[in-house]
Amino acid sequence: MTRVLLVDDQALVRTGFRLILELEPDMEVVGEAADGAQCLRLTASEHPDVVLMDIRMPAMDGIEATRRLTASGSPVRVLVLTTFDLDEYVYDAVRAGASGFLLKDVPREELVAGVRIVARGDSLLAPAVTKRLLERFVRLPSPVTGVPAALASLSERELEVFALVAKGLSNAEIAARLVVGEATVKTHVAKVLAKLGLRDRVQVVVLAYESGFVQPGADAR
């Protein structure tokens, strides 16, 4: 059973999400919060697996709440719901530790699938959100050095997988590109995350583009 906490300052939005998620036999909504501060308190008491997080809220916004949850070492996964007019906050939410993003007008089935994806430890970036995120990296100044020292611990094949993950390819797509089995790719991804001390695939994107190892619009190395 996946335990979900709903965090949004609009009661009608929370009610809509609750109605959708509680139709699923493997999901349980364990609480609702109207701001980030309430989110932190409910996460500590209800131990949800996934927090469905709004960004703009009074008292404490979703980015700060996500940052504090990540800093606390909580295993909870944060799935941010955003709208086009909030795209400027996506980059900050990624840095704060969010594991996924969906647009607020996402179809019901995609919302449910997104919660399941994040709950099992994978990351989720809606294509439109990914595009905006990469545009943010385009505006970053060029790094002084190319590959960060942290990547020195990766093997040649792990570097290939690292770059392909950063470009947004799924395990199946990476397996096809490298002509290996999907199980092999999963093993490589797990090793990459462990060696680099990264939480999930979203953090791979951040490190790859911030370091200049992968350039927006360029083919993966």
Sequence and secondary structure as in RCSB ss.txt:
>XXXX:A:sequence
MTRVLLVDDQALVRTGFRLILELEPDMEVVGEAADGAQCLRLTASEHPDVVLMDIRMPAMDGIEATRRLTASGSP
VRVLVLTTFDLDEYVYDAVRAGASGFLLKDVPREELVAGVRIVARGDSLLAPAVTKRLLERFVRLPSPVTGVPAA
LASLSERELEVFALVAKGLSNAEIAARLVVGEATVKTHVAKVLAKLGLRDRVQVVVLAYESGFVQPGADAR
>XXXX:A:secstr
 EEEEEE S HHHHHHHHHHHTTSTTEEEEEEESSHHHHHHHHHHH  SEEEE S  SSS HHHHHHHHHHTT  
 EEEEEE GGGGGGHHHHHHHT  EEEETT  HHHHHHHHHHHHTT  EE HHHHHHHHHHHHTS   SSSS GG
GGGS HHHHHHHHHHHTT  HHHHHHHHTS HHHHHHHHHHHHHHHT SSHHHHHHHHHHHTSS TTS   
